[in-house]
């Protein structure tokens, strides 16, 4: 198999371009599956919104989401979340998880700290903090344990915090958009990768917290 490299780009930039191309194909399959699932429900549409007051509720009409820059990842080693009011956690697999402390922090995490290929988590059905699980590159596989821990951290800082279980939406950051007229922290989710059902382990926050 021969891969064509762009001579205008560095080796790292060529690798990122190829990773993005591969990720786009996988993402397309996820979008098709999500749209089929939505359309199969009575009155469903291919769109959904996350963030209260209409978390994960299907909505109609065209998307007016503001475009997001993709393809250029914030530096992983530069701690690009510094200055953003957020809790920082490390999963048992050693991955970094960020959770916003307020609506503005939720927005800044998405806009300033997260890469397009990072994973985003938000409780389904109501208000809650945004959680970002950082990845080093688009092709990085994340252990199931880390996904569930990030989802649990999202549920613990939500309207479901007193419940024993909660459902949490998971998406790639590139598929989470803020539309015109939305309040800070409210977003539109164009493709949900998975809805995770988690048990609210209240010891998890202190055990995984870095700051």
ChimeraX attribute file (.defattr): number of C-alpha atoms within 10 A of each C-alpha:
attribute: neighborCount
match mode: 1-to-1
recipient: residues
	/A:1	2
	/A:2	4
	/A:3	7
	/A:4	7
	/A:5	14
	/A:6	11
	/A:7	8
	/A:8	8
	/A:9	11
	/A:10	11
	/A:11	12
	/A:12	9
	/A:13	15
	/A:14	17
	/A:15	14
	/A:16	18
	/A:17	18
	/A:18	17
	/A:19	16
	/A:20	19
	/A:21	13
	/A:22	13
	/A:23	14
	/A:24	13
	/A:25	10
	/A:26	11
	/A:27	17
	/A:28	12
	/A:29	11
	/A:30	17
	/A:31	17
	/A:32	13
	/A:33	15
	/A:34	20
	/A:35	18
	/A:36	14
	/A:37	13
	/A:38	17
	/A:39	15
	/A:40	12
	/A:41	10
	/A:42	7
	/A:43	10
	/A:44	17
	/A:45	18
	/A:46	19
	/A:47	22
	/A:48	22
	/A:49	23
	/A:50	29
	/A:51	26
	/A:52	19
	/A:53	12
	/A:54	17
	/A:55	22
	/A:56	22
	/A:57	17
	/A:58	17
	/A:59	16
	/A:60	11
	/A:61	8
	/A:62	7
	/A:63	13
	/A:64	12
	/A:65	17
	/A:66	10
	/A:67	10
	/A:68	15
	/A:69	11
	/A:70	12
	/A:71	15
	/A:72	11
	/A:73	18
	/A:74	15
	/A:75	12
	/A:76	15
	/A:77	7
	/A:78	8
	/A:79	10
	/A:80	14
	/A:81	20
	/A:82	9
	/A:83	9
	/A:84	20
	/A:85	18
	/A:86	22
	/A:87	16
	/A:88	18
	/A:89	24
	/A:90	20
	/A:91	20
	/A:92	13
	/A:93	11
	/A:94	10
	/A:95	17
	/A:96	19
	/A:97	27
	/A:98	30
	/A:99	25
	/A:100	25
	/A:101	17
	/A:102	17
	/A:103	18
	/A:104	15
	/A:105	22
	/A:106	25
	/A:107	21
	/A:108	20
	/A:109	25
	/A:110	26
	/A:111	16
	/A:112	14
	/A:113	22
	/A:114	25
	/A:115	28
	/A:116	26
	/A:117	24
	/A:118	22
	/A:119	24
	/A:120	32
	/A:121	30
	/A:122	30
	/A:123	34
	/A:124	27
	/A:125	22
	/A:126	17
	/A:127	21
	/A:128	28
	/A:129	26
	/A:130	30
	/A:131	30
	/A:132	30
	/A:133	27
	/A:134	21
	/A:135	20
	/A:136	15
	/A:137	17
	/A:138	21
	/A:139	14
	/A:140	11
	/A:141	9
	/A:142	14
	/A:143	12
	/A:144	9
	/A:145	12
	/A:146	19
	/A:147	19
	/A:148	17
	/A:149	24
	/A:150	29
	/A:151	30
	/A:152	29
	/A:153	29
	/A:154	30
	/A:155	33
	/A:156	24
	/A:157	21
	/A:158	19
	/A:159	17
	/A:160	20
	/A:161	19
	/A:162	13
	/A:163	11
	/A:164	12
	/A:165	16
	/A:166	24
	/A:167	19
	/A:168	23
	/A:169	23
	/A:170	24
	/A:171	22
	/A:172	22
	/A:173	24
	/A:174	22
	/A:175	20
	/A:176	23
	/A:177	23
	/A:178	23
	/A:179	16
	/A:180	11
	/A:181	9
	/A:182	12
	/A:183	14
	/A:184	15
	/A:185	23
	/A:186	25
	/A:187	25
	/A:188	22
	/A:189	25
	/A:190	22
	/A:191	25
	/A:192	24
	/A:193	19
	/A:194	13
	/A:195	17
	/A:196	18
	/A:197	17
	/A:198	18
	/A:199	17
	/A:200	21
	/A:201	15
	/A:202	14
	/A:203	8
	/A:204	16
	/A:205	18
	/A:206	10
	/A:207	12
	/A:208	18
	/A:209	15
	/A:210	13
	/A:211	10
